Amino acid sequence: MAKETKKKSKSKDSKPKEAKPISIKEKDSSKAKKEINEKVKNKPQKRKTKLSEHTAFRNKDKKKKKNRKAVWVKKFTLEYEQELQKLQIELLKWQKHVIANEQRVLMLFEGRDAAGKGGTIKRIIEHMNPRGARVVALLKPSDRERTQWYFQRYVQHLPSGGEIVIFDRSWYNRAMVEPTMGFCTDEENKRFLKDVPLLESMLVKNGILLFKFFFSVSKQEQLRRFNARETDPLKQYKISPVDREAQERWDDYTVRKFQMLNETNRTISQWTIFRSDNKKKARLNCIKHILSKVEYKGKISPEELQTDPEITVSGIDEIRYLEDNIMTGVELPG
């Protein structure tokens, strides 16, 4: 008993151990996490190194050497590059036919920002003879051009015999971008929608082969591409002041798109829509569609030019889909 009391008294008299200093994490874990997150956010991101297009396909059968390094490539990438090369050869055959027969070809590429128009155009003209194929990408109209007939600045770029002309955005700026962003009046927009079918009818009847393409991207994919542009120095030129507004005014653009298709999708000048969340599939389907609509010597079989119905949609089918769903609250394609 005496021993127990002695032990107790000893424990009472013993000095308390000094408390260890509390770490930042223990003291304020949320603050520490916030600091770490900010450091990660501000840390410069490493850009992904990408192989140039066609590199994987050209080198897939090369033998192993000391000065060569193996790189893992997706199977889809190899299939895409192989298919693209085959279609680009067909485009060259077709261009020779266009030049030899002095045909006139006009392609209009439309769609929301970051929908993949420019990338598709690049693949179409990549190996074409530049003397017979050109891209028209006009800046905003000058003070002088604003006083002219609206179509005047576009008409001067129409194709001559043996030429393929591609408009990277066209007179259809007045159907979607301008009214949505307030760059034209309602009266100007309505007059345009009445006039443009007449103009296109005249062009087609005059012998011009006209293609009208609309690239449709989802809202989420558009945002992802906008963010990618901001971090990639090679895509900085694509950034524009109205990019973010395109997200904020998404529904307004959808209404304008529906109105444009309704008013301008005619039998003589039909729209073709390409779902472009997967840019590579959209490119292949666009080229296949073009080649399937033209005739030239040595053309491959129709089966090889069959488009994917999930990617390629006719103008009339898009109109019907929008008619059925535009007031339901369902997320519509861009």
C-alpha positions in Angstrom: 0.0 0.0 0.0 2.9 2.3 1.0 4.5 1.5 -2.3 1.4 2.5 -4.3 1.1 5.9 -2.5 4.7 6.6 -3.1 4.3 5.9 -6.8 1.3 8.2 -7.0 3.0 11.0 -5.2 6.0 10.6 -7.5 3.7 10.9 -10.5 2.1 14.1 -9.1 5.5 15.7 -8.4 6.9 14.8 -11.8 7.1 17.8 -14.3 4.7 17.7 -17.3 6.5 16.9 -20.6 6.9 19.9 -22.9 4.3 20.0 -25.7 5.7 19.5 -29.2 5.1 22.5 -31.6 2.0 22.0 -33.7 2.7 21.7 -37.5 0.9 23.8 -40.0 -1.1 20.9 -41.2 -2.3 20.1 -37.6 -2.9 23.8 -36.8 -4.8 24.7 -40.0 -5.0 21.8 -42.5 -7.5 23.7 -44.7 -5.1 26.6 -45.1 -2.2 24.3 -46.0 -4.3 22.5 -48.6 -5.3 25.8 -50.1 -1.6 26.8 -50.4 -0.7 23.4 -52.0 -3.6 23.7 -54.5 -2.5 27.2 -55.4 1.1 26.0 -56.0 -0.1 23.2 -58.2 -2.4 25.6 -60.1 0.4 28.2 -60.6 3.0 25.5 -61.5 3.7 25.8 -65.3 2.1 22.8 -67.0 4.2 20.7 -69.3 3.0 20.6 -72.8 2.3 17.2 -74.3 4.7 16.3 -77.0 2.7 15.2 -80.1 4.0 13.4 -83.2 3.4 15.3 -86.4 0.5 13.8 -88.4 1.4 10.9 -90.6 4.6 10.2 -88.6 3.2 7.1 -86.8 1.8 5.6 -90.0 5.0 6.2 -92.0 7.3 4.7 -89.4 5.2 1.8 -88.0 7.2 -0.8 -90.0 10.6 0.6 -89.5 13.2 -1.7 -87.9 14.7 -1.1 -84.4 18.0 0.8 -84.4 20.2 2.4 -81.8 19.3 5.9 -82.9 15.6 5.1 -83.0 13.2 5.3 -80.0 9.9 3.3 -79.7 6.8 5.4 -79.1 3.4 4.1 -78.1 0.7 5.3 -80.4 -3.1 4.6 -80.2 -4.4 2.1 -82.7 -7.1 4.7 -83.7 -4.3 7.2 -84.6 -2.7 4.7 -86.9 -6.0 3.9 -88.6 -6.9 7.6 -88.8 -3.5 8.4 -90.5 -3.8 5.5 -92.9 -7.4 6.5 -93.9 -6.5 10.2 -94.2 -3.6 9.5 -96.5 -5.9 7.4 -98.8 -8.5 10.2 -98.9 -5.9 12.9 -99.6 -4.7 10.9 -102.6 -8.3 10.8 -103.8 -8.6 14.6 -103.3 -5.5 15.1 -105.5 -7.1 12.9 -108.2 -10.3 15.0 -108.0 -8.4 18.3 -108.1 -6.7 17.1 -111.4 -10.1 16.5 -112.8 -11.3 20.0 -111.6 -8.4 21.7 -113.3 -8.6 19.6 -116.5 -12.3 20.4 -116.9 -12.2 24.0 -115.6 -14.8 23.3 -113.0 -15.5 25.8 -110.2 -15.9 24.5 -106.7 -17.0 26.6 -103.6 -17.0 25.2 -100.1 -18.4 27.2 -97.1 -17.2 26.1 -93.6 -19.4 27.3 -90.8 -19.8 26.3 -87.1 -19.2 27.6 -83.6 -15.8 28.7 -82.4 -13.4 25.8 -81.8 -15.6 23.4 -83.7 -12.8 22.0 -85.9 -13.3 23.9 -89.2 -9.7 25.1 -89.6 -8.3 21.7 -88.9 -10.5 20.1 -91.5 -9.7 22.7 -94.1 -5.9 22.2 -93.4 -6.2 18.4 -94.1 -8.2 19.0 -97.3 -5.7 21.4 -98.9 -2.6 19.9 -97.3 -1.3 18.1 -100.5 -3.4 19.9 -103.1 -1.8 22.1 -105.8 -1.9 25.6 -104.3 -2.4 27.1 -107.8 -5.8 25.5 -108.0 -7.0 25.6 -104.3 -7.1 28.6 -102.0 -8.6 29.4 -98.6 -10.5 32.7 -98.0 -10.6 33.8 -94.3 -11.7 37.4 -94.2 -11.1 39.8 -91.4 -13.9 42.0 -90.0 -15.2 44.4 -92.6 -13.4 47.8 -93.0 -15.2 51.1 -92.8 -15.4 51.2 -96.6 -16.7 47.6 -96.8 -19.5 48.4 -94.3 -20.9 50.9 -96.9 -21.0 48.2 -99.6 -23.5 45.6 -100.6 -23.1 42.9 -97.9 -22.1 40.1 -100.3 -19.6 42.3 -102.3 -16.5 41.5 -100.2 -17.3 37.7 -100.7 -18.2 37.7 -104.4 -14.8 38.9 -105.5 -13.3 35.7 -104.1 -15.5 33.3 -106.0 -13.7 30.6 -108.0 -12.6 30.8 -111.6 -12.4 27.8 -113.9 -10.2 25.0 -112.5 -10.3 26.4 -108.9 -11.4 25.1 -105.5 -12.2 27.9 -103.1 -12.8 27.3 -99.4 -14.3 29.9 -97.2 -13.3 29.6 -93.6 -16.4 31.4 -92.3 -18.4 33.0 -95.0 -21.4 35.3 -95.6 -23.2 33.2 -93.0 -21.5 35.4 -90.3 -24.7 37.5 -90.7 -26.9 34.5 -89.8 -25.2 33.6 -86.4 -22.3 35.6 -85.1 -23.3 39.1 -86.1 -26.9 39.0 -84.7 -26.0 37.1 -81.6 -23.1 39.5 -80.7 -25.1 42.6 -81.8 -22.9 43.4 -84.8 -25.9 43.8 -87.1 -29.5 44.9 -86.8 -32.5 42.5 -86.8 -33.5 44.1 -90.1 -30.1 43.3 -91.7 -30.3 39.7 -90.4 -33.8 39.2 -91.8 -32.9 40.7 -95.2 -29.8 38.4 -95.4 -31.9 35.3 -94.7 -34.2 36.2 -97.6 -31.4 37.2 -100.0 -28.9 34.4 -99.5 -31.0 31.5 -101.0 -31.4 33.6 -104.2 -27.7 34.3 -104.4 -26.7 30.6 -103.9 -29.3 29.6 -106.4 -27.7 31.9 -109.0 -24.2 30.5 -108.2 -25.3 26.9 -108.6 -27.3 27.6 -111.8 -24.2 29.4 -113.2 -22.2 26.1 -112.8 -20.5 26.5 -109.4 -20.4 23.3 -107.3 -21.5 24.5 -103.9 -20.9 22.7 -100.5 -22.2 24.1 -97.2 -20.7 22.5 -94.1 -21.6 23.2 -90.4 -19.4 21.8 -87.7 -21.3 21.0 -84.5 -19.4 20.8 -81.2 -20.9 20.3 -77.7 -20.7 23.0 -75.0 -18.3 21.0 -72.8 -15.9 20.1 -75.6 -15.9 23.8 -76.8 -14.9 24.9 -73.3 -12.1 22.2 -73.1 -10.7 23.5 -76.4 -10.8 27.1 -75.3 -8.8 26.2 -72.2 -6.3 24.2 -74.3 -5.8 27.2 -76.5 -4.8 29.4 -73.5 -2.1 27.0 -72.4 -0.7 26.0 -75.9 1.6 28.8 -77.4 1.1 27.3 -80.8 -2.7 27.9 -80.6 -2.6 31.4 -79.2 -3.5 33.0 -82.5 -6.9 31.2 -82.3 -7.9 33.1 -79.2 -10.5 35.8 -79.7 -12.2 38.3 -77.4 -15.6 36.7 -78.1 -14.6 33.1 -77.2 -16.0 33.2 -73.6 -19.1 35.0 -74.8 -19.8 32.0 -77.1 -20.2 29.9 -74.0 -22.4 32.5 -72.2 -24.6 32.9 -75.2 -24.8 29.3 -76.1 -28.6 29.1 -76.3 -28.8 32.3 -78.4 -26.4 30.7 -80.9 -28.6 27.5 -81.0 -31.7 29.6 -81.8 -29.8 31.4 -84.6 -28.6 28.1 -86.0 -32.1 26.7 -86.1 -33.3 29.9 -87.9 -30.4 29.8 -90.4 -31.0 26.1 -91.3 -34.7 26.7 -91.7 -34.3 29.6 -94.0 -31.3 28.5 -96.1 -31.4 24.7 -96.4 -32.7 24.4 -99.9 -32.7 21.5 -102.4 -30.3 23.4 -104.6 -28.0 24.4 -101.8 -28.2 21.9 -98.9 -26.4 22.0 -95.5 -24.4 19.1 -94.2 -23.7 18.9 -90.5 -20.7 17.1 -88.9 -20.6 16.2 -85.2 -17.1 17.3 -84.3 -16.5 16.4 -80.7 -14.1 13.9 -82.2 -12.2 16.1 -84.7 -10.4 13.3 -86.5 -13.7 11.5 -87.3 -15.3 14.7 -88.4 -12.3 15.4 -90.8 -12.5 11.9 -92.4 -16.3 12.1 -92.8 -16.2 15.6 -94.3 -13.6 14.5 -97.0 -15.6 11.3 -97.7 -18.7 13.3 -98.1 -17.0 15.7 -100.6 -15.6 12.8 -102.7 -18.9 10.9 -102.7 -20.6 13.8 -104.3 -18.1 14.3 -107.2 -16.9 12.2 -110.2 -13.3 11.8 -111.4 -11.1 9.2 -113.0 -9.8 6.4 -110.8 -12.3 7.0 -108.0 -12.4 4.4 -105.2 -15.5 2.3 -104.5 -18.6 4.0 -102.9 -18.2 1.6 -99.9 -14.9 3.2 -99.1 -16.5 6.7 -99.1 -19.4 5.7 -96.8 -19.9 8.3 -94.1 -20.8 7.5 -90.4 -24.5 8.5 -89.7 -23.5 9.3 -86.2 -21.1 12.0 -87.5 -22.7 13.2 -90.7 -26.2 14.6 -90.6 -28.2 16.1 -93.4 -29.6 19.6 -93.0 -33.2 18.5 -93.1 -32.6 15.9 -90.4 -30.9 18.5 -88.2 -33.9 20.8 -88.6 -36.3 18.1 -87.6 -34.2 17.2 -84.5 -34.1 20.8 -83.5 -37.8 21.3 -84.1 -38.6 18.3 -81.8 -36.3 19.3 -79.0 -35.6 23.0 -79.0 -38.3 23.7 -76.4 -37.9 20.6 -74.2 -34.8 21.6 -72.3 -32.8 18.7 -73.8 -29.1 19.6 -74.4 -28.9 20.2 -78.1 -25.9 19.7 -80.4 -23.8 22.9 -81.0 
